[in-house]
Amino acid sequence: MTHPLLDLPPLTAAHFASVERRVAALLATENDVVITQGEALLPLEGCIRSGAGPGSTALNVVTGPYGQTFGNWLRDCGATVVDLAVPFHTAVTAAQVEQALADRPEIDFVSLVHAEAATGNTNPVAAIGEVVRAHGALFMLDAVASVAAEPLLTDAWGVDLCVIGAQKAMGGPAGVSAVAVSPRAWERFAANPRAPRRSYLSLLDWKERWIDAGRVALPHAPAQLETLALEACLERIEASGLAAVTGRHAAAAAATRAGALALGGGLAPFVHEAAEAAPVATTLRTPAGVDATELVTKALAADPSLPLVAVKGGARSASVEGGGGRRVGGALAAEMVRVNHYGADATPEAVRSSLAALGAVLAGAGVAVDPAGAARAADEAWAATRADAPTRADTSGN
Ligand SMILES: *Cc1c(COP(=O)(O)O)cnc(C)c1O
């Protein structure tokens, strides 16, 4: 008896290279794509340790928890780090980045998270890319939570290192990721004597043994199941059309936001401006006196399939040194619910049931809410968003 997961023919080099080409198309890039066989933190750490080191100065933009992680890696590999932090309920502006770069002309590396799945905000990468390019620094973007949820134009935005993972809006597996590397970034890596080599973190190993060798032989046994699953989710996105997939995510975010506001009872979007709210997930502050974990636990007891997560920030805060030496706070709300309306959950049904479940638990706790109004507002916002963005891809049945 053959087993569908175990008795597979070997994954060929040509097949692996074809998946890389499809990732490049998804990222709108001509740059080399390396599929990295592990979660997205693997290429993110690889990029930082390859692109920064003693003698380099990095601008680390902190708009959520991942930026804090990047700052730690940058410091660990010897770079001088300038943290630019903004409150997590907002986005950073291109003007803030421009000012930080003007204050420290020696900055040669910029790290930015596009969309923050944890806190629900998204940053204006096109405008930021312009100021980073004008300054000349290498630009690393964590696009794990934005890919397939919102436009991501690697080359047009001047992104030198664009990192993605498959498990959020792509609706794919966890445990496989990819990075698009610009020629400039390869040069920087090659010139860095401390860039990882003969290491799991090494992107240069992939360049030498795989890309420069003509992509004819894989340097080691590929993670076959993850690569095939990545290919399957790329096929699914291509079949729907990328615009339809990002459109669904935009509509899900708008519907969740509108629905939560109409539900009332004190459930409020954490990200103040709708334009700064990430299409991948919506964070909602819970009403005073309502414990987020309890709320989510009760909602999930009624329906375990709902895409709800409690976010417990506690005292965690991103209060760090800002560009001009000032303290900038980025405290995470202690009590939040996150609606993960991504991938298979970027649907009107998932949004409606999430709002209904939250409304039912709040009503049960004696909070005055309007579940019917929430459902209506969510449906209207969904329809309005989809009508805003008619695309050819939308007519293909999605
Ligand atoms: C989910 C996420 C990651 C981590 O991805 P893993 O594959 O779990 O390592 C990194 N950055 C952002 C912005 C994310 O949303």
The ligand as an SDF file (V2000), in Angstrom:
LIG
                    3D

 15 15  0  0  0  0  0  0  0  0999 V2000
    3.9000   35.0270   11.6970 C   0  0  0  0  0  0  0  0  0  0  0  0
    4.9560   36.0370   11.4990 C   0  0  0  0  0  0  0  0  0  0  0  0
    6.3240   35.7310   11.5870 C   0  0  0  0  0  0  0  0  0  0  0  0
    6.8310   34.3890   12.0100 C   0  0  0  0  0  0  0  0  0  0  0  0
    6.6650   33.4400   11.0680 O   0  0  0  0  0  0  0  0  0  0  0  0
    7.1400   31.9720   11.4370 P   0  0  0  0  0  0  0  0  0  0  0  0
    7.0530   31.2430   10.1330 O   0  0  0  0  0  0  0  0  0  0  0  0
    6.2090   31.4700   12.4770 O   0  0  0  0  0  0  0  0  0  0  0  0
    8.5440   32.0790   11.9210 O   0  0  0  0  0  0  0  0  0  0  0  0
    7.2450   36.7240   11.3640 C   0  0  0  0  0  0  0  0  0  0  0  0
    6.8640   37.9790   11.0640 N   0  0  0  0  0  0  0  0  0  0  0  0
    5.5710   38.3100   10.9810 C   0  0  0  0  0  0  0  0  0  0  0  0
    5.2160   39.7180   10.6530 C   0  0  0  0  0  0  0  0  0  0  0  0
    4.5810   37.3600   11.1940 C   0  0  0  0  0  0  0  0  0  0  0  0
    3.2990   37.7130   11.1240 O   0  0  0  0  0  0  0  0  0  0  0  0
  1  2  1  0
  2  3  1  0
  2 14  2  0
  3  4  1  0
  3 10  2  0
  4  5  1  0
  5  6  1  0
  6  7  2  0
  6  8  1  0
  6  9  1  0
 10 11  1  0
 11 12  2  0
 12 13  1  0
 12 14  1  0
 14 15  1  0
M  END
$$$$
